[in-house]
Amino acid sequence: MSEYEFVAKEILQIDELLADNYIFKSVYENLEGAFVTFINEDTNEERILHIKMADTRKYFSSKLLEQLSS
């Protein structure tokens, strides 16, 4: 899989969770990437995504800022 395809897949996973009424709960970063915890506002179900690509990390950061400003 190319780098572009990998970033596109990670972005799609984030967008799908946000569309399903999940919000960012926490972010843990280390040398392996970012572990982003989402929580569903309706069911309190948690999901964790392991974000490896730098471009995707920039993307979720912008989405997190959107969430915090609304």
N, C-alpha and C positions, 0 to 999 in steps of 0.2 A: 504494500500500500504506500502511495506517495505521501509526502509530508502534507500536501494540500488536502488529500483525501482524509488523512487522519485528523487534521484540524476541523475539516467540515463535519466529520462524524462526531467529534466532541462538542462542537457548537450545536449540532442538531440535538444531541442528548440534553444539553442545557435548555434549549428552546422548548423541547417537549415537556420537560419538567415544569418550566415556568408557565407554559400553556395549560398544564394540568393543575394549576393553583398551588404549586410549590413555591416557597420563598427560601432565600438563603438563611441558613441558621448559623453556620460557622465555617471557617476556612482554616485548615492546617497545612502549612507549607514546609517542605523539606527538599533535599537534593533530588528526590524522585519525582517531584511535581507538587501539585496542590490536591489536597483531599477536601472536597467541598461537600458539606452536609446541607441537604435541603429538607424542609419539613412542609408537609401539606397542611394548609390552614384549616381544612375541613376535618380531616381524619387524624391529624397529628402523626401520620406515617412519615418516617424518615428514610431518606435515600442518600447514599454517599457516592459521589463521582470522583474518580481519580483522574485529574487533568494533568496531562504530561507535556503538552505543547505550549510554548511561550505565547504564541498568538492566541490560543484559546484562553490562556490565563489573562491576557489583556481584555479579551471579550467578556469573560465573566466579571472582571473588575468593573467594567463599564456598566454591566447589568446590575451589579451590586450597588453601585453609586446611584443608579436610577431608583432602585428599591429604597435606598436610604433617604433620597430626596423627596419621595412621594408620601 
